[in-house]
Amino acid sequence: MLSSTQLATMLSLQDGMNKKVNPDWLNAGYAYLRAAMIESVEGIEHHGWKWWKAQQKDLPQLQMELVDIWHFALSDIIIGFKGDIQQSANTIAEQLASNRSQVTFDGKDYEFTKQDILDNLELMAGLCAAKRFDVPLFLKIVEQAEMDSDELYRQYVGKNVLNFFRQDHGYKAGTYQKIWNGREDNEHLVDVLSSLDINLSDYSDKVYAGLKHRYPQ
């Protein structure tokens, strides 16, 4: 289960990144749940579902789609509480603590703990299309994609901090170096993440500092 520190960190990072894109993002009317719906469908594609052709499950890509969905879901939740990070965190925590195992959609009850990952991804896409997001369902899908809440946190913070780092070091202007010492920035990020304790209260700051230490000055 995601801790209160992890929730507060992720929500604050999401708010910060959205403000970097548009300081008035709360009122911009961006379709975050539409984006989450599209990513849900892409997750189905990465898993493979077609019975008429051979397919291989791409688990890392599927996990990456789930991390992207979480970015959009957090954004939508923050908007729902008019930018109140604490209230957003409390609501997510309450949903997770409820241990709810089913969701009602279009008048039908779905017991998502008994469904496979493809049915759950499809259900999540349907809910997002109806402008709804269900946190317990999402965390069940995360578990079915062979991630735990700590791994979701690690990947989420890593991707978010790397985006911040790129922006701060000339990504928009085209002066950012994506390859340092013969390796892509994503690879350096993996090294930094593996060297840090995710329970640190300043975890995201430490990730940023780790990238800065490695980046050629």
N, C-alpha and C positions, 0 to 999 in steps of 0.2 A: 504494500500500500504506500502511496506517495505521502511523504511527511509534510507537515505544515511549512517547514523551511524550504523544502523542494518546491511546493506549490507557490509560495511567495516569490521565490527566486525566478521560476519560470514565467509567472504572470508579469513580474517587473521587467524581465528581459523582453517579453513580447510587447509590452506597452512601449518600452524604449525603442525597439526596432521599428514599430509602427510609426512612432513619432518622427523617426529619422526619415521615413518615407514621406510622411505627411503630418505636420504638427497638429492638424485638425482631423486626424484619422477617425476619431470617434463619431464625427458628424458627416463623414464623407460618403456614407452609404455603400461602402464596398461589400460585395456579395461573398463574405467569408464562408458561409455554409455551402454556397454553390461550388466554391473552390474545394471544400472538403468532400463534397459529393463526387466531383471529378477524380480526386485522388483516391477515393474509395473504389471507384470503377477501375482505375489504373492498378490498384492493389490486387483486384481480381485477375487482371491480365497477367501481372507478375507471378501470381500463384499458379495460373493455368487452370482452365475449366472446360476447354473444348474437347468433346469426345471424338471429333472427326479427324483430329491430327495429333501427332506426338508433341508433347510439351514438357518442359522441365521447370520446376518451381525455382524462382530466383528469390531466395529468402532475404538476402541483404537489401535488394531493391524494394521488396515488400515492406521490410522494416523501415526503410527510408520514407516510403509513402505514408506510413503511420506517423512518423515524426512530423512530416509536413502537415498531415491532418490535424495533429495536436496544436501546431502553430495557428491554424485557422480557427480551430475550436476555442482556444484560449482567447483569441481576438473577439470572437462572437460573444463569449461569456462576459468579457470586460465591458463590451458595448451594452450588454443587458443590464449591467449595474452602473452605467454612466461613468465608467472609468474608475470605480472604487475597487482597488486591488484586494483589499482585505475582505470585502464582502464576496468578491469573486472566489477567493481562496476558501472562505468558510462554506460557500455553497457546494463547491467541488468536494470538499472534505465530508460534508454531510451526505452527499450522494454516495460516496465511496463507503462510508460507515454504515449505510443502510443495508449493505449486503444484498441488494435487490438482484433478482436473477431473471426478471422478465420485463418486457416492455410492450405496451399496447400501441399498435399502429394500424390505422384504417379499421378500427373496431375489432381487431384480432389480437390475442395475446401471444407473444413469442417468448418462449423460455430459452433465452440465448445461451445459457450455460449448457444446454443439451443440443445445441446446433453446431454444425461444423463451421470452420472459418469462412468458407465461401458464402454460406447462407447468412452469416453474421455481417460480412462486408456488404452484401446486397441489402440487408436490413438497414445498416448504417447509411448507405447511399440513399435509400428511400426516405429515411428520417431527415437527412440533410436537405433533400429535395423539398420536403414539407416544412423546412425552416426549423428543424428540431435537432438537438444533439444530445445523446445519452452517454454520460461518462462511464457508468458501469459496463455498458455494452462495449464501449471503446476499449476499456482496460481488459475485458475478456478477449477481445481480438488481439490485443498486444500480447497477452499470455499465449494465445494460440499461434502467434507468429514467433514463438520461442524467445520472447523478451520478458523480463520482469520490470517492475516499476523503476528500479534503480537504473536499468539499462535504457529505458525510455528517457529518464532524466539525463543520463550521461550523454546520450546521442542528441537530445534536444538542446541542452546547454552548449554542447560542442558546436552544433550547426549554427546556433544563434550567435555565439561569441565570435565564431569565424566570420560570419556576415558583418558584424560590427567591426572586426579587425580589418577586413577588406575595405570597408567604407572609409575607415580612419586613415588608411594607408594608400589612398589614391585610386581605388577601384573604379569610381565614377569617371575620374579624369583620364584613366587609362595608364597610370604610372605604377600601378600595383604589380609586384612580381609574384606570379602564382607558383613559380618553381624556385625553391631555395636549396642551395647545396645539392642540386641534382634530384630533389624530391618535391612532389606537389605539396601544397599547403595542407591538403586533406590528410596526407601521410604524417606530417609533423603534428597535426592536431591529434591523431590517434596516439602518438607517443606521449604528448602532453597529458591527455586524458588518462592514460594508463598509469601515469606517475602520481596522480593526485587522489586524495581521499574525497569521495563524493559527499561525505557528511560535513565537510567544512562549511561554515556559515558564509564565507566569502569565496566559495568554490568558483563561481563564474569569473570573479576578479583574478583568481589564481590561474585559470585557464588563459585569460587574456594576457597576463604577465608572462606565462610560459611561451605563448606564441611570439610576443614581443622580444623576448630574450633570444629566440632562435632566428628572428627575421633579420636579413642583412641590412645594416644601417647605411 
